[in-house]
């Protein structure tokens, strides 16, 4: 699906900028140093291949997450593969032997959740990048992930340009819609009879706060140092916020309709709910420099409408 972002990413792939190596990364398991730009990259992070593709890099392998997408790649990034056919590593347990067989010179795992033991195994194959130790597991901000990957592949200026473009979109939204400032928002799910909500440690929660919205402290307190918390049905009133986003891997509206007691809540009676479909849910979960533009185009207008038409 040709679009502005795809064309930008393709243009970046032809950059003639030369980046100085070595580059060192202090992460949760120590330090990884790259002495030269990698040529054979394996992406084991569930969303890291988006960043690589945006920078014109086509990894030898990617890791499947969910959604049953060809090449484990969602529509906003799919065109960037061209004729390349990456190995798709399955969700869950890593196949270390399959990774070794590809003879990579860099393994990118910023969104992989790998353990210390897995890191040690992978580091015997090639320099490996797990996430920064400055954040909770899965909590490394999107912009830092993009900048790290930009440094790792020798394209930091291009990565900085992509981050700046997205930051400008945040600034435009907050300037044009000051009503968002200070309003409360939440992201919830209802799966297999369990209600849950995401905190501001989650990348999606952080996105909302960057728009000027606030995740209620009661929700953040329940999550503690995690990025989400389960809720009992007795705690359903915590979702009485100004904009409630229902997230689902299937049909968010159907999931929400099955929540006992929802019909009695103000967020439902006053029309404060937003139902995220599969593709938008994928974009909101990936939180990559490619999917973020899709979020701005598709989700932000819905948030603005709900908040600015409160009744």
ZITA-V141344 format. One record per helix or strand of 3 or more residues. SS is the DSSP state (hx for helix, st for strand). FROM is the first residue (numbers start at 0). LEN is the number of residues. Records with the same first field share a line. If there is no record, write none. Layout:
SS = FROM-LEN / FROM-LEN
//
This chain:
hx = 3-9 / 47-7 / 69-3 / 74-7 / 95-6 / 115-8 / 141-11 / 155-21 / 177-3 / 202-8 / 216-7 / 232-7 / 251-6 / 261-3 / 265-4 / 277-9 / 290-8 / 299-9
st = 22-5 / 29-5 / 40-3 / 60-3 / 86-3 / 105-3 / 183-8 / 193-5 / 227-4 / 242-4 / 272-3
//
